[in-house]
Amino acid sequence: MFPEHGLPLSDHSVPPEGLDAEAAGAIMRTHIDCPITACPVKLYAKTVLVREGRLRPAERPKFGF
Protein backbone atom coordinates (compact mmCIF):
# COMPACT_ATOMS: atom_id res chain seq x y z
CA MET A 1 0.00 0.00 0.00
CA PHE A 2 1.08 3.56 -0.62
CA PRO A 3 -0.30 5.28 2.49
CA GLU A 4 1.13 8.62 1.41
CA HIS A 5 -0.92 8.41 -1.79
CA GLY A 6 -3.81 6.24 -0.61
CA LEU A 7 -3.15 3.58 -3.27
CA PRO A 8 -3.43 -0.06 -2.27
CA LEU A 9 -1.31 -2.39 -4.39
CA SER A 10 -4.41 -3.94 -5.95
CA ASP A 11 -5.60 -0.54 -7.23
CA HIS A 12 -4.55 0.02 -10.81
CA SER A 13 -6.53 3.19 -11.42
CA VAL A 14 -4.95 6.62 -11.75
CA PRO A 15 -5.59 8.80 -8.68
CA PRO A 16 -7.73 11.86 -9.47
CA GLU A 17 -5.03 14.23 -8.18
CA GLY A 18 -2.43 12.67 -10.49
CA LEU A 19 1.12 11.73 -9.53
CA ASP A 20 4.33 13.60 -8.95
CA ALA A 21 7.64 12.12 -10.14
CA GLU A 22 8.42 10.53 -6.76
CA ALA A 23 5.06 8.78 -6.58
CA ALA A 24 5.38 7.74 -10.23
CA GLY A 25 8.70 6.07 -9.46
CA ALA A 26 7.12 4.19 -6.57
CA ILE A 27 4.26 3.06 -8.82
CA MET A 28 6.71 1.77 -11.44
CA ARG A 29 8.61 -0.24 -8.81
CA THR A 30 5.50 -1.66 -7.16
CA HIS A 31 3.67 -2.48 -10.39
CA ILE A 32 6.79 -3.95 -12.02
CA ASP A 33 4.98 -7.17 -12.95
CA CYS A 34 1.98 -5.37 -14.48
CA PRO A 35 1.96 -5.12 -18.27
CA ILE A 36 1.94 -1.43 -19.14
CA THR A 37 -0.79 -2.10 -21.70
CA ALA A 38 -3.11 -3.44 -18.97
CA CYS A 39 -2.27 -1.21 -15.98
CA PRO A 40 -3.48 2.39 -16.33
CA VAL A 41 -1.59 3.67 -13.29
CA LYS A 42 1.71 2.22 -14.57
CA LEU A 43 1.18 3.82 -17.98
CA TYR A 44 0.40 7.15 -16.34
CA ALA A 45 3.45 6.83 -14.08
CA LYS A 46 5.68 6.16 -17.08
CA THR A 47 4.22 9.19 -18.85
CA VAL A 48 4.98 11.37 -15.82
CA LEU A 49 8.57 10.09 -15.59
CA VAL A 50 9.20 10.63 -19.31
CA ARG A 51 7.72 14.13 -19.16
CA GLU A 52 9.91 14.99 -16.15
CA GLY A 53 13.01 13.66 -17.91
CA ARG A 54 13.57 10.90 -15.33
CA LEU A 55 12.98 8.06 -17.76
CA ARG A 56 13.96 7.71 -21.38
CA PRO A 57 11.96 5.05 -23.22
CA ALA A 58 13.75 2.44 -25.27
CA GLU A 59 14.14 3.26 -28.94
CA ARG A 60 12.75 -0.12 -29.88
CA PRO A 61 10.32 -2.41 -28.06
CA LYS A 62 11.72 -5.23 -25.98
CA PHE A 63 10.19 -8.65 -26.34
CA GLY A 64 11.20 -11.83 -24.60
CA PHE A 65 11.70 -13.08 -21.12
PDB file of N, H, CA, C and O in Angstrom:
ATOM      1  N   MET A   1       0.839  -1.189   0.000  1.00  0.00           N
ATOM      2  CA  MET A   1       0.000   0.000   0.000  1.00  0.00           C
ATOM      3  C   MET A   1       0.881   1.249   0.000  1.00  0.00           C
ATOM      4  O   MET A   1       1.971   1.252   0.571  1.00  0.00           O
ATOM      5  N   PHE A   2       0.409   2.273  -0.626  1.00  0.00           N
ATOM      6  H   PHE A   2      -0.477   2.271  -1.090  1.00  0.00           H
ATOM      7  CA  PHE A   2       1.080   3.565  -0.617  1.00  0.00           C
ATOM      8  C   PHE A   2       0.281   4.497   0.284  1.00  0.00           C
ATOM      9  O   PHE A   2      -0.551   5.258  -0.209  1.00  0.00           O
ATOM     10  N   PRO A   3       0.516   4.455   1.604  1.00  0.00           N
ATOM     11  CA  PRO A   3      -0.296   5.284   2.492  1.00  0.00           C
ATOM     12  C   PRO A   3      -0.187   6.769   2.171  1.00  0.00           C
ATOM     13  O   PRO A   3      -1.153   7.514   2.339  1.00  0.00           O
ATOM     14  N   GLU A   4       0.977   7.199   1.712  1.00  0.00           N
ATOM     15  H   GLU A   4       1.761   6.593   1.575  1.00  0.00           H
ATOM     16  CA  GLU A   4       1.135   8.616   1.410  1.00  0.00           C
ATOM     17  C   GLU A   4       0.312   9.045   0.202  1.00  0.00           C
ATOM     18  O   GLU A   4       0.064  10.236   0.010  1.00  0.00           O
ATOM     19  N   HIS A   5      -0.112   8.082  -0.615  1.00  0.00           N
ATOM     20  H   HIS A   5       0.089   7.115  -0.460  1.00  0.00           H
ATOM     21  CA  HIS A   5      -0.922   8.407  -1.792  1.00  0.00           C
ATOM     22  C   HIS A   5      -2.285   7.729  -1.754  1.00  0.00           C
ATOM     23  O   HIS A   5      -3.112   7.950  -2.638  1.00  0.00           O
ATOM     24  N   GLY A   6      -2.524   6.905  -0.739  1.00  0.00           N
ATOM     25  H   GLY A   6      -1.852   6.725  -0.021  1.00  0.00           H
ATOM     26  CA  GLY A   6      -3.809   6.243  -0.612  1.00  0.00           C
ATOM     27  C   GLY A   6      -4.057   5.180  -1.663  1.00  0.00           C
ATOM     28  O   GLY A   6      -5.211   4.883  -1.972  1.00  0.00           O
ATOM     29  N   LEU A   7      -2.994   4.593  -2.226  1.00  0.00           N
ATOM     30  H   LEU A   7      -2.056   4.835  -1.975  1.00  0.00           H
ATOM     31  CA  LEU A   7      -3.151   3.584  -3.268  1.00  0.00           C
ATOM     32  C   LEU A   7      -2.805   2.201  -2.731  1.00  0.00           C
ATOM     33  O   LEU A   7      -1.638   1.931  -2.446  1.00  0.00           O
ATOM     34  N   PRO A   8      -3.789   1.321  -2.586  1.00  0.00           N
ATOM     35  CA  PRO A   8      -3.431  -0.063  -2.268  1.00  0.00           C
ATOM     36  C   PRO A   8      -2.825  -0.720  -3.493  1.00  0.00           C
ATOM     37  O   PRO A   8      -3.112  -0.321  -4.622  1.00  0.00           O
ATOM     38  N   LEU A   9      -1.993  -1.720  -3.280  1.00  0.00           N
ATOM     39  H   LEU A   9      -1.760  -2.044  -2.363  1.00  0.00           H
ATOM     40  CA  LEU A   9      -1.312  -2.387  -4.389  1.00  0.00           C
ATOM     41  C   LEU A   9      -2.291  -2.913  -5.428  1.00  0.00           C
ATOM     42  O   LEU A   9      -1.983  -2.911  -6.620  1.00  0.00           O
ATOM     43  N   SER A  10      -3.455  -3.360  -5.000  1.00  0.00           N
ATOM     44  H   SER A  10      -3.705  -3.361  -4.032  1.00  0.00           H
ATOM     45  CA  SER A  10      -4.412  -3.936  -5.946  1.00  0.00           C
ATOM     46  C   SER A  10      -5.145  -2.878  -6.773  1.00  0.00           C
ATOM     47  O   SER A  10      -5.913  -3.226  -7.669  1.00  0.00           O
ATOM     48  N   ASP A  11      -4.923  -1.615  -6.492  1.00  0.00           N
ATOM     49  H   ASP A  11      -4.298  -1.332  -5.764  1.00  0.00           H
ATOM     50  CA  ASP A  11      -5.603  -0.544  -7.227  1.00  0.00           C
ATOM     51  C   ASP A  11      -4.745  -0.128  -8.418  1.00  0.00           C
ATOM     52  O   ASP A  11      -3.620   0.344  -8.254  1.00  0.00           O
ATOM     53  N   HIS A  12      -5.285  -0.308  -9.599  1.00  0.00           N
ATOM     54  H   HIS A  12      -6.199  -0.692  -9.732  1.00  0.00           H
ATOM     55  CA  HIS A  12      -4.551   0.016 -10.815  1.00  0.00           C
ATOM     56  C   HIS A  12      -5.090   1.275 -11.498  1.00  0.00           C
ATOM     57  O   HIS A  12      -4.711   1.588 -12.626  1.00  0.00           O
ATOM     58  N   SER A  13      -5.968   1.984 -10.813  1.00  0.00           N
ATOM     59  H   SER A  13      -6.276   1.730  -9.896  1.00  0.00           H
ATOM     60  CA  SER A  13      -6.531   3.193 -11.415  1.00  0.00           C
ATOM     61  C   SER A  13      -5.667   4.408 -11.072  1.00  0.00           C
ATOM     62  O   SER A  13      -4.984   4.438 -10.048  1.00  0.00           O
ATOM     63  N   VAL A  14      -5.714   5.388 -11.939  1.00  0.00           N
ATOM     64  H   VAL A  14      -6.269   5.364 -12.771  1.00  0.00           H
ATOM     65  CA  VAL A  14      -4.950   6.616 -11.750  1.00  0.00           C
ATOM     66  C   VAL A  14      -5.670   7.464 -10.699  1.00  0.00           C
ATOM     67  O   VAL A  14      -6.876   7.683 -10.810  1.00  0.00           O
ATOM     68  N   PRO A  15      -4.945   7.945  -9.678  1.00  0.00           N
ATOM     69  CA  PRO A  15      -5.589   8.796  -8.682  1.00  0.00           C
ATOM     70  C   PRO A  15      -6.049  10.112  -9.306  1.00  0.00           C
ATOM     71  O   PRO A  15      -5.370  10.652 -10.179  1.00  0.00           O
ATOM     72  N   PRO A  16      -7.189  10.628  -8.867  1.00  0.00           N
ATOM     73  CA  PRO A  16      -7.728  11.857  -9.474  1.00  0.00           C
ATOM     74  C   PRO A  16      -6.787  13.046  -9.375  1.00  0.00           C
ATOM     75  O   PRO A  16      -6.811  13.918 -10.245  1.00  0.00           O
ATOM     76  N   GLU A  17      -5.957  13.105  -8.336  1.00  0.00           N
ATOM     77  H   GLU A  17      -5.937  12.397  -7.630  1.00  0.00           H
ATOM     78  CA  GLU A  17      -5.034  14.227  -8.182  1.00  0.00           C
ATOM     79  C   GLU A  17      -3.760  14.055  -8.995  1.00  0.00           C
ATOM     80  O   GLU A  17      -2.908  14.944  -8.999  1.00  0.00           O
ATOM     81  N   GLY A  18      -3.613  12.916  -9.690  1.00  0.00           N
ATOM     82  H   GLY A  18      -4.305  12.194  -9.687  1.00  0.00           H
ATOM     83  CA  GLY A  18      -2.429  12.666 -10.494  1.00  0.00           C
ATOM     84  C   GLY A  18      -1.264  12.183  -9.649  1.00  0.00           C
ATOM     85  O   GLY A  18      -1.449  11.801  -8.494  1.00  0.00           O
ATOM     86  N   LEU A  19      -0.082  12.196 -10.208  1.00  0.00           N
ATOM     87  H   LEU A  19       0.069  12.507 -11.146  1.00  0.00           H
ATOM     88  CA  LEU A  19       1.120  11.729  -9.526  1.00  0.00           C
ATOM     89  C   LEU A  19       2.247  12.716  -9.746  1.00  0.00           C
ATOM     90  O   LEU A  19       2.352  13.323 -10.812  1.00  0.00           O
ATOM     91  N   ASP A  20       3.095  12.876  -8.733  1.00  0.00           N
ATOM     92  H   ASP A  20       3.010  12.383  -7.867  1.00  0.00           H
ATOM     93  CA  ASP A  20       4.334  13.602  -8.945  1.00  0.00           C
ATOM     94  C   ASP A  20       5.400  12.575  -9.329  1.00  0.00           C
ATOM     95  O   ASP A  20       5.126  11.375  -9.328  1.00  0.00           O
ATOM     96  N   ALA A  21       6.593  13.025  -9.651  1.00  0.00           N
ATOM     97  H   ALA A  21       6.815  14.000  -9.652  1.00  0.00           H
ATOM     98  CA  ALA A  21       7.637  12.122 -10.142  1.00  0.00           C
ATOM     99  C   ALA A  21       8.033  11.085  -9.083  1.00  0.00           C
ATOM    100  O   ALA A  21       8.307   9.934  -9.422  1.00  0.00           O
ATOM    101  N   GLU A  22       8.064  11.478  -7.818  1.00  0.00           N
ATOM    102  H   GLU A  22       7.841  12.413  -7.543  1.00  0.00           H
ATOM    103  CA  GLU A  22       8.424  10.534  -6.757  1.00  0.00           C
ATOM    104  C   GLU A  22       7.388   9.421  -6.642  1.00  0.00           C
ATOM    105  O   GLU A  22       7.743   8.246  -6.543  1.00  0.00           O
ATOM    106  N   ALA A  23       6.122   9.784  -6.655  1.00  0.00           N
ATOM    107  H   ALA A  23       5.834  10.738  -6.735  1.00  0.00           H
ATOM    108  CA  ALA A  23       5.056   8.785  -6.580  1.00  0.00           C
ATOM    109  C   ALA A  23       5.046   7.912  -7.834  1.00  0.00           C
ATOM    110  O   ALA A  23       4.779   6.713  -7.754  1.00  0.00           O
ATOM    111  N   ALA A  24       5.333   8.503  -8.979  1.00  0.00           N
ATOM    112  H   ALA A  24       5.550   9.477  -9.044  1.00  0.00           H
ATOM    113  CA  ALA A  24       5.377   7.740 -10.231  1.00  0.00           C
ATOM    114  C   ALA A  24       6.474   6.683 -10.179  1.00  0.00           C
ATOM    115  O   ALA A  24       6.280   5.559 -10.642  1.00  0.00           O
ATOM    116  N   GLY A  25       7.618   7.039  -9.621  1.00  0.00           N
ATOM    117  H   GLY A  25       7.776   7.952  -9.245  1.00  0.00           H
ATOM    118  CA  GLY A  25       8.701   6.068  -9.463  1.00  0.00           C
ATOM    119  C   GLY A  25       8.295   4.915  -8.560  1.00  0.00           C
ATOM    120  O   GLY A  25       8.606   3.758  -8.842  1.00  0.00           O
ATOM    121  N   ALA A  26       7.601   5.232  -7.475  1.00  0.00           N
ATOM    122  H   ALA A  26       7.349   6.172  -7.246  1.00  0.00           H
ATOM    123  CA  ALA A  26       7.118   4.193  -6.567  1.00  0.00           C
ATOM    124  C   ALA A  26       6.115   3.282  -7.261  1.00  0.00           C
ATOM    125  O   ALA A  26       6.136   2.067  -7.063  1.00  0.00           O
ATOM    126  N   ILE A  27       5.243   3.859  -8.067  1.00  0.00           N
ATOM    127  H   ILE A  27       5.226   4.846  -8.228  1.00  0.00           H
ATOM    128  CA  ILE A  27       4.260   3.064  -8.819  1.00  0.00           C
ATOM    129  C   ILE A  27       4.986   2.116  -9.773  1.00  0.00           C
ATOM    130  O   ILE A  27       4.643   0.937  -9.852  1.00  0.00           O
ATOM    131  N   MET A  28       5.980   2.619 -10.494  1.00  0.00           N
ATOM    132  H   MET A  28       6.259   3.577 -10.430  1.00  0.00           H
ATOM    133  CA  MET A  28       6.712   1.772 -11.445  1.00  0.00           C
ATOM    134  C   MET A  28       7.392   0.602 -10.740  1.00  0.00           C
ATOM    135  O   MET A  28       7.417  -0.509 -11.271  1.00  0.00           O
ATOM    136  N   ARG A  29       7.943   0.839  -9.550  1.00  0.00           N
ATOM    137  H   ARG A  29       7.923   1.741  -9.119  1.00  0.00           H
ATOM    138  CA  ARG A  29       8.606  -0.244  -8.805  1.00  0.00           C
ATOM    139  C   ARG A  29       7.596  -1.247  -8.269  1.00  0.00           C
ATOM    140  O   ARG A  29       7.838  -2.453  -8.316  1.00  0.00           O
ATOM    141  N   THR A  30       6.478  -0.768  -7.765  1.00  0.00           N
ATOM    142  H   THR A  30       6.282   0.212  -7.726  1.00  0.00           H
ATOM    143  CA  THR A  30       5.496  -1.657  -7.160  1.00  0.00           C
ATOM    144  C   THR A  30       4.708  -2.440  -8.204  1.00  0.00           C
ATOM    145  O   THR A  30       4.344  -3.593  -7.971  1.00  0.00           O
ATOM    146  N   HIS A  31       4.448  -1.836  -9.327  1.00  0.00           N
ATOM    147  H   HIS A  31       4.743  -0.900  -9.516  1.00  0.00           H
ATOM    148  CA  HIS A  31       3.665  -2.480 -10.392  1.00  0.00           C
ATOM    149  C   HIS A  31       4.590  -3.069 -11.465  1.00  0.00           C
ATOM    150  O   HIS A  31       4.215  -3.157 -12.634  1.00  0.00           O
ATOM    151  N   ILE A  32       5.783  -3.465 -11.063  1.00  0.00           N
ATOM    152  H   ILE A  32       6.087  -3.394 -10.113  1.00  0.00           H
ATOM    153  CA  ILE A  32       6.790  -3.946 -12.018  1.00  0.00           C
ATOM    154  C   ILE A  32       6.299  -5.142 -12.828  1.00  0.00           C
ATOM    155  O   ILE A  32       6.680  -5.296 -13.988  1.00  0.00           O
ATOM    156  N   ASP A  33       5.470  -5.979 -12.245  1.00  0.00           N
ATOM    157  H   ASP A  33       5.160  -5.854 -11.302  1.00  0.00           H
ATOM    158  CA  ASP A  33       4.980  -7.167 -12.954  1.00  0.00           C
ATOM    159  C   ASP A  33       3.745  -6.893 -13.804  1.00  0.00           C
ATOM    160  O   ASP A  33       3.315  -7.763 -14.561  1.00  0.00           O
ATOM    161  N   CYS A  34       3.173  -5.713 -13.693  1.00  0.00           N
ATOM    162  H   CYS A  34       3.522  -5.006 -13.077  1.00  0.00           H
ATOM    163  CA  CYS A  34       1.984  -5.375 -14.482  1.00  0.00           C
ATOM    164  C   CYS A  34       2.397  -5.024 -15.913  1.00  0.00           C
ATOM    165  O   CYS A  34       3.339  -4.258 -16.112  1.00  0.00           O
ATOM    166  N   PRO A  35       1.708  -5.572 -16.900  1.00  0.00           N
ATOM    167  CA  PRO A  35       1.964  -5.118 -18.274  1.00  0.00           C
ATOM    168  C   PRO A  35       1.484  -3.671 -18.423  1.00  0.00           C
ATOM    169  O   PRO A  35       0.381  -3.333 -17.991  1.00  0.00           O
ATOM    170  N   ILE A  36       2.289  -2.842 -19.016  1.00  0.00           N
ATOM    171  H   ILE A  36       3.185  -3.117 -19.367  1.00  0.00           H
ATOM    172  CA  ILE A  36       1.941  -1.430 -19.145  1.00  0.00           C
ATOM    173  C   ILE A  36       0.690  -1.231 -19.999  1.00  0.00           C
ATOM    174  O   ILE A  36       0.002  -0.218 -19.877  1.00  0.00           O
ATOM    175  N   THR A  37       0.405  -2.196 -20.855  1.00  0.00           N
ATOM    176  H   THR A  37       0.964  -3.019 -20.954  1.00  0.00           H
ATOM    177  CA  THR A  37      -0.787  -2.102 -21.700  1.00  0.00           C
ATOM    178  C   THR A  37      -2.062  -2.452 -20.938  1.00  0.00           C
ATOM    179  O   THR A  37      -3.161  -2.203 -21.433  1.00  0.00           O
ATOM    180  N   ALA A  38      -1.933  -3.022 -19.745  1.00  0.00           N
ATOM    181  H   ALA A  38      -1.040  -3.224 -19.342  1.00  0.00           H
ATOM    182  CA  ALA A  38      -3.107  -3.436 -18.971  1.00  0.00           C
ATOM    183  C   ALA A  38      -3.235  -2.702 -17.639  1.00  0.00           C
ATOM    184  O   ALA A  38      -4.221  -2.897 -16.929  1.00  0.00           O
ATOM    185  N   CYS A  39      -2.274  -1.873 -17.289  1.00  0.00           N
ATOM    186  H   CYS A  39      -1.473  -1.715 -17.866  1.00  0.00           H
ATOM    187  CA  CYS A  39      -2.269  -1.208 -15.982  1.00  0.00           C
ATOM    188  C   CYS A  39      -2.256   0.308 -16.189  1.00  0.00           C
ATOM    189  O   CYS A  39      -1.205   0.890 -16.461  1.00  0.00           O
ATOM    190  N   PRO A  40      -3.417   0.944 -16.061  1.00  0.00           N
ATOM    191  CA  PRO A  40      -3.485   2.389 -16.327  1.00  0.00           C
ATOM    192  C   PRO A  40      -2.575   3.231 -15.438  1.00  0.00           C
ATOM    193  O   PRO A  40      -2.014   4.223 -15.903  1.00  0.00           O
ATOM    194  N   VAL A  41      -2.418   2.859 -14.176  1.00  0.00           N
ATOM    195  H   VAL A  41      -2.874   2.053 -13.798  1.00  0.00           H
ATOM    196  CA  VAL A  41      -1.589   3.666 -13.290  1.00  0.00           C
ATOM    197  C   VAL A  41      -0.111   3.542 -13.663  1.00  0.00           C
ATOM    198  O   VAL A  41       0.644   4.503 -13.516  1.00  0.00           O
ATOM    199  N   LYS A  42       0.304   2.379 -14.140  1.00  0.00           N
ATOM    200  H   LYS A  42      -0.310   1.599 -14.260  1.00  0.00           H
ATOM    201  CA  LYS A  42       1.705   2.221 -14.567  1.00  0.00           C
ATOM    202  C   LYS A  42       1.963   3.032 -15.838  1.00  0.00           C
ATOM    203  O   LYS A  42       3.013   3.664 -15.960  1.00  0.00           O
ATOM    204  N   LEU A  43       1.042   3.024 -16.767  1.00  0.00           N
ATOM    205  H   LEU A  43       0.189   2.510 -16.669  1.00  0.00           H
ATOM    206  CA  LEU A  43       1.181   3.822 -17.985  1.00  0.00           C
ATOM    207  C   LEU A  43       1.247   5.307 -17.645  1.00  0.00           C
ATOM    208  O   LEU A  43       2.063   6.040 -18.204  1.00  0.00           O
ATOM    209  N   TYR A  44       0.403   5.742 -16.745  1.00  0.00           N
ATOM    210  H   TYR A  44      -0.259   5.147 -16.290  1.00  0.00           H
ATOM    211  CA  TYR A  44       0.403   7.150 -16.337  1.00  0.00           C
ATOM    212  C   TYR A  44       1.719   7.504 -15.643  1.00  0.00           C
ATOM    213  O   TYR A  44       2.296   8.564 -15.887  1.00  0.00           O
ATOM    214  N   ALA A  45       2.184   6.603 -14.774  1.00  0.00           N
ATOM    215  H   ALA A  45       1.716   5.742 -14.576  1.00  0.00           H
ATOM    216  CA  ALA A  45       3.447   6.834 -14.075  1.00  0.00           C
ATOM    217  C   ALA A  45       4.601   6.947 -15.066  1.00  0.00           C
ATOM    218  O   ALA A  45       5.464   7.812 -14.917  1.00  0.00           O
ATOM    219  N   LYS A  46       4.621   6.090 -16.063  1.00  0.00           N
ATOM    220  H   LYS A  46       3.920   5.387 -16.184  1.00  0.00           H
ATOM    221  CA  LYS A  46       5.680   6.159 -17.083  1.00  0.00           C
ATOM    222  C   LYS A  46       5.612   7.487 -17.833  1.00  0.00           C
ATOM    223  O   LYS A  46       6.641   8.103 -18.108  1.00  0.00           O
ATOM    224  N   THR A  47       4.407   7.920 -18.158  1.00  0.00           N
ATOM    225  H   THR A  47       3.571   7.419 -17.934  1.00  0.00           H
ATOM    226  CA  THR A  47       4.217   9.191 -18.851  1.00  0.00           C
ATOM    227  C   THR A  47       4.765  10.347 -18.016  1.00  0.00           C
ATOM    228  O   THR A  47       5.429  11.239 -18.543  1.00  0.00           O
ATOM    229  N   VAL A  48       4.485  10.329 -16.717  1.00  0.00           N
ATOM    230  H   VAL A  48       3.945   9.604 -16.289  1.00  0.00           H
ATOM    231  CA  VAL A  48       4.984  11.375 -15.818  1.00  0.00           C
ATOM    232  C   VAL A  48       6.509  11.367 -15.795  1.00  0.00           C
ATOM    233  O   VAL A  48       7.134  12.424 -15.894  1.00  0.00           O
ATOM    234  N   LEU A  49       7.112  10.192 -15.666  1.00  0.00           N
ATOM    235  H   LEU A  49       6.605   9.334 -15.585  1.00  0.00           H
ATOM    236  CA  LEU A  49       8.570  10.092 -15.588  1.00  0.00           C
ATOM    237  C   LEU A  49       9.246  10.525 -16.890  1.00  0.00           C
ATOM    238  O   LEU A  49      10.303  11.155 -16.858  1.00  0.00           O
ATOM    239  N   VAL A  50       8.649  10.194 -18.019  1.00  0.00           N
ATOM    240  H   VAL A  50       7.791   9.682 -18.044  1.00  0.00           H
ATOM    241  CA  VAL A  50       9.197  10.630 -19.310  1.00  0.00           C
ATOM    242  C   VAL A  50       9.084  12.146 -19.433  1.00  0.00           C
ATOM    243  O   VAL A  50      10.032  12.815 -19.845  1.00  0.00           O
ATOM    244  N   ARG A  51       7.934  12.677 -19.077  1.00  0.00           N
ATOM    245  H   ARG A  51       7.164  12.134 -18.742  1.00  0.00           H
ATOM    246  CA  ARG A  51       7.718  14.128 -19.162  1.00  0.00           C
ATOM    247  C   ARG A  51       8.694  14.896 -18.266  1.00  0.00           C
ATOM    248  O   ARG A  51       9.162  15.973 -18.635  1.00  0.00           O
ATOM    249  N   GLU A  52       8.999  14.343 -17.091  1.00  0.00           N
ATOM    250  H   GLU A  52       8.619  13.468 -16.791  1.00  0.00           H
ATOM    251  CA  GLU A  52       9.907  14.992 -16.145  1.00  0.00           C
ATOM    252  C   GLU A  52      11.383  14.745 -16.479  1.00  0.00           C
ATOM    253  O   GLU A  52      12.269  15.277 -15.811  1.00  0.00           O
ATOM    254  N   GLY A  53      11.644  13.942 -17.508  1.00  0.00           N
ATOM    255  H   GLY A  53      10.924  13.510 -18.052  1.00  0.00           H
ATOM    256  CA  GLY A  53      13.015  13.658 -17.905  1.00  0.00           C
ATOM    257  C   GLY A  53      13.728  12.648 -17.013  1.00  0.00           C
ATOM    258  O   GLY A  53      14.955  12.558 -17.039  1.00  0.00           O
ATOM    259  N   ARG A  54      12.979  11.898 -16.233  1.00  0.00           N
ATOM    260  H   ARG A  54      11.982  11.971 -16.212  1.00  0.00           H
ATOM    261  CA  ARG A  54      13.568  10.905 -15.329  1.00  0.00           C
ATOM    262  C   ARG A  54      13.619   9.512 -15.936  1.00  0.00           C
ATOM    263  O   ARG A  54      14.215   8.601 -15.361  1.00  0.00           O
ATOM    264  N   LEU A  55      13.001   9.346 -17.086  1.00  0.00           N
ATOM    265  H   LEU A  55      12.516  10.086 -17.553  1.00  0.00           H
ATOM    266  CA  LEU A  55      12.984   8.057 -17.765  1.00  0.00           C
ATOM    267  C   LEU A  55      13.036   8.320 -19.257  1.00  0.00           C
ATOM    268  O   LEU A  55      12.306   9.163 -19.778  1.00  0.00           O
ATOM    269  N   ARG A  56      13.894   7.603 -19.927  1.00  0.00           N
ATOM    270  H   ARG A  56      14.488   6.919 -19.503  1.00  0.00           H
ATOM    271  CA  ARG A  56      13.956   7.712 -21.377  1.00  0.00           C
ATOM    272  C   ARG A  56      13.535   6.371 -21.950  1.00  0.00           C
ATOM    273  O   ARG A  56      14.216   5.370 -21.729  1.00  0.00           O
ATOM    274  N   PRO A  57      12.435   6.326 -22.676  1.00  0.00           N
ATOM    275  CA  PRO A  57      11.960   5.052 -23.215  1.00  0.00           C
ATOM    276  C   PRO A  57      12.954   4.450 -24.208  1.00  0.00           C
ATOM    277  O   PRO A  57      13.731   5.159 -24.848  1.00  0.00           O
ATOM    278  N   ALA A  58      12.906   3.145 -24.314  1.00  0.00           N
ATOM    279  H   ALA A  58      12.275   2.569 -23.794  1.00  0.00           H
ATOM    280  CA  ALA A  58      13.750   2.438 -25.272  1.00  0.00           C
ATOM    281  C   ALA A  58      13.394   2.886 -26.687  1.00  0.00           C
ATOM    282  O   ALA A  58      12.250   3.236 -26.974  1.00  0.00           O
ATOM    283  N   GLU A  59      14.385   2.867 -27.552  1.00  0.00           N
ATOM    284  H   GLU A  59      15.314   2.582 -27.319  1.00  0.00           H
ATOM    285  CA  GLU A  59      14.138   3.263 -28.937  1.00  0.00           C
ATOM    286  C   GLU A  59      13.410   2.183 -29.717  1.00  0.00           C
ATOM    287  O   GLU A  59      12.791   2.459 -30.745  1.00  0.00           O
ATOM    288  N   ARG A  60      13.486   0.964 -29.230  1.00  0.00           N
ATOM    289  H   ARG A  60      13.989   0.740 -28.395  1.00  0.00           H
ATOM    290  CA  ARG A  60      12.751  -0.123 -29.878  1.00  0.00           C
ATOM    291  C   ARG A  60      12.134  -0.995 -28.789  1.00  0.00           C
ATOM    292  O   ARG A  60      12.698  -1.123 -27.702  1.00  0.00           O
ATOM    293  N   PRO A  61      10.980  -1.593 -29.074  1.00  0.00           N
ATOM    294  CA  PRO A  61      10.318  -2.413 -28.057  1.00  0.00           C
ATOM    295  C   PRO A  61      11.148  -3.629 -27.685  1.00  0.00           C
ATOM    296  O   PRO A  61      11.889  -4.169 -28.506  1.00  0.00           O
ATOM    297  N   LYS A  62      11.014  -4.042 -26.460  1.00  0.00           N
ATOM    298  H   LYS A  62      10.412  -3.604 -25.793  1.00  0.00           H
ATOM    299  CA  LYS A  62      11.717  -5.226 -25.975  1.00  0.00           C
ATOM    300  C   LYS A  62      10.723  -6.365 -25.839  1.00  0.00           C
ATOM    301  O   LYS A  62       9.687  -6.219 -25.191  1.00  0.00           O
ATOM    302  N   PHE A  63      11.029  -7.465 -26.431  1.00  0.00           N
ATOM    303  H   PHE A  63      11.871  -7.584 -26.958  1.00  0.00           H
ATOM    304  CA  PHE A  63      10.195  -8.651 -26.336  1.00  0.00           C
ATOM    305  C   PHE A  63      11.058  -9.781 -25.775  1.00  0.00           C
ATOM    306  O   PHE A  63      12.276  -9.790 -25.952  1.00  0.00           O
ATOM    307  N   GLY A  64      10.435 -10.697 -25.122  1.00  0.00           N
ATOM    308  H   GLY A  64       9.446 -10.689 -24.978  1.00  0.00           H
ATOM    309  CA  GLY A  64      11.205 -11.833 -24.598  1.00  0.00           C
ATOM    310  C   GLY A  64      10.908 -12.085 -23.154  1.00  0.00           C
ATOM    311  O   GLY A  64       9.812 -11.815 -22.665  1.00  0.00           O
ATOM    312  N   PHE A  65      11.897 -12.606 -22.480  1.00  0.00           N
ATOM    313  H   PHE A  65      12.788 -12.825 -22.878  1.00  0.00           H
ATOM    314  CA  PHE A  65      11.700 -13.082 -21.115  1.00  0.00           C
ATOM    315  C   PHE A  65      12.042 -12.042 -20.112  1.00  0.00           C
ATOM    316  O   PHE A  65      11.931 -12.284 -18.910  1.00  0.00           O
TER     317      PHE A  65
END
